[in-house]
Amino acid sequence: MLLASAGLVGCGQDPDPLQPEVTAEDLEDVRDEISALERRVEVLEADGAAAPTTDPGAPATEAPQTSPPAEATPQFTEGEDVSVRAEVVGLIATTDIGTAFRVSTGSGRAVAVVSATPVQPLGVQDVVRVSGTATSVDRETFERDFGIAPTVIFDDPEAFFAGEAGQIAIAADQVELLEEAVVD
């Protein structure tokens, strides 16, 4: 009897293999989210995270808690006229001639904004409406594309191009500081 039952167990049909319910679109969304997180980390690192203290008894400082903006970062294509309402997540440069900063919306993806006119006062966590043209960052055409020379706006143009070359940024025609604390 034992031999007969062992034989029956071996004759059973294997269950159908599980089919993943992941589409190519799902994978692309995950890649986009990972890229957004990587850029967000770069933004935070570029903004100069506080150096660790050598005093182990020093109190830990916490970043202020803010609610994330609700608007997802639009997918820009080069040459597209854009208008986005977003939160400032990093200041790159502010001069008497122009301003460069990063904005982020609900997805956490940071987008560089370069304005050939100064935007003051502008701070991290401010909400702005930016209108301009989505432009691929290229060292050779930067001044023509953004209306300002990189050496005029950036203290270290090499550092900017190292992180942004080939990325889409907004060549801002207008930057409006908004009173509302919440992004659309």
N, C-alpha and C positions, 0 to 999 in steps of 0.2 A: 504494500500500500504506500509506503514511504517513497519507493522508487516511482510509482505511478504519479504521485502528487508533484514530485520534483520535475517530472517530464512535462506535466501540464503547465507548470510555472514557466518553463523555458519556451513553450509554444505561444505564449501570449504576445500580442501585438505591442510594439513599442509605441508610446504616445507620439503624436505629431510634434515635430520640433517647434519650439516657440518662435513666432515671427516677431521681430522687433517692430514696434509701432512708432519708429522714428523716421521722419521724412528728411529729405535734403534741406528743406526749409528750416526744420528744427535744428539741424546741425549748423546751418548758417547763422541762426539766431544765437546759438551757444558760442560760436566763434566770435560773433560780434560782441557778445557780452564779455567774453574773456579779453578781447582787444580793448574794450571800454575800461575794464578793470585795470589792465596793464597801463593804459594811458592815464587813468586816474592816479595810480601809484606814482607814475612819472611826474605828474603835476604836483602831487604832494611832496615828492622828493625835491623837485625843483623849487618849490616854495620854501624850502629850507626847514625841514623838520628839526625840532629842538634837539640839540646835542645831548646825549645822555649825561647825567650829572655824575660826578665822581663821589659825591656825598651820599652814601646809602641811606642816611637818615632824612634826606631832603624829601619833602612831600611831592607826590606825583601830581603832575598837572594834567588835566583832561581837556580835550578839545570841546568847544561849545557844541551842544546838541542842537541840530537844526533838522527840520523836516525836509525830506528831499522834494525837489520840485516835481510837479505832476506831469509836465509835458515831456514826451519822449523826444530824444534828439532826432531831428529829421535827418534823413539820408540826403546829403548834398551831392550834387554832381557838378563837376567843374564848369564854370561859366554861368551857372544858374543864379538868378536874382533871388535872394533869400531875405526873410524877415523872421526873426526868432526872438522869443521872450525867454530869458534864461537867467540863471544865477551865476554871478562871478565866482569862480573857484580858485583863481590865481591871477596875480598881477605879474606881468612879465617886465614891462617898462612903461614909465610915464615921463615924458619930457615936455618942454615948452612947445614942441612941434607936433608930437603925436603920442599915442598910447597903444600898448599891446597888452592883452590879457586873455585869459581862458574862461570860457563859459561852459556850464554843464546843465543838462536838464535831467529829467527823470531816469534816463538809462545810465547815468553816470559817465557817459562819454564826454570827454572834454574837447572843445573846439577852440582853436586859437582865433583871436580877433585882432586885426591890426587896423588902427584908425590913423589917418594922416593929420588928424586934428586932435588936440588933447581933450581928454575926458576927465574932468576933475570936479568934485572929489569923487573918486571911485575906490571902493574897498571890497574885500572878499565878503561874500554873502549878499552883496547888493544885487538887486534884480534890475536887469536892463532889457531894452528892446533894441536889437541890432538889425539894421538893414544894410545890405550890401551885396557883394558878389562872391559866390563860392569860388575859391581860387586855389590851385595846387601850389604849394610853396616850392619855389625854385630859386636858388641863389642867383642864377644868371639873369632872371627876369623880375626879381623881387621889387626893385624900385618902380618899374613900369606897372607891375600888377597891383601893388599896394600903395603907390603914390608917395613913398618915402624911402630913403636909402637905409639899408639895414645898419650901417655904421652910425647913422644919426639917431636911430631909435633904441638900438640895443647896446648895452655896455659890452656884451660878449656875443657878437653875431654868430660865432662858431658854435656856441652852446645852443643857440636857438635853432640853427640849421641842423645840428646833430639830432635834435629831437623832432623837428617838424618837416624836414625836407621830404617832399613827395606826399605829404599829408594835405588834406583839404583844410583851408582856413578861410575866414571871412574877411574880405577887403571891405571894411566898413565905410559906407557913405554917411551913415547916421547912427549915433549911439545915444539912446535916451535913458537916463536914470529914472526908474519908476518908483513910486511911493509904496506900492503894494509889496508885501513881504512874500507873497505866494506867487509862483509861476503858474500860468494857465495850464 
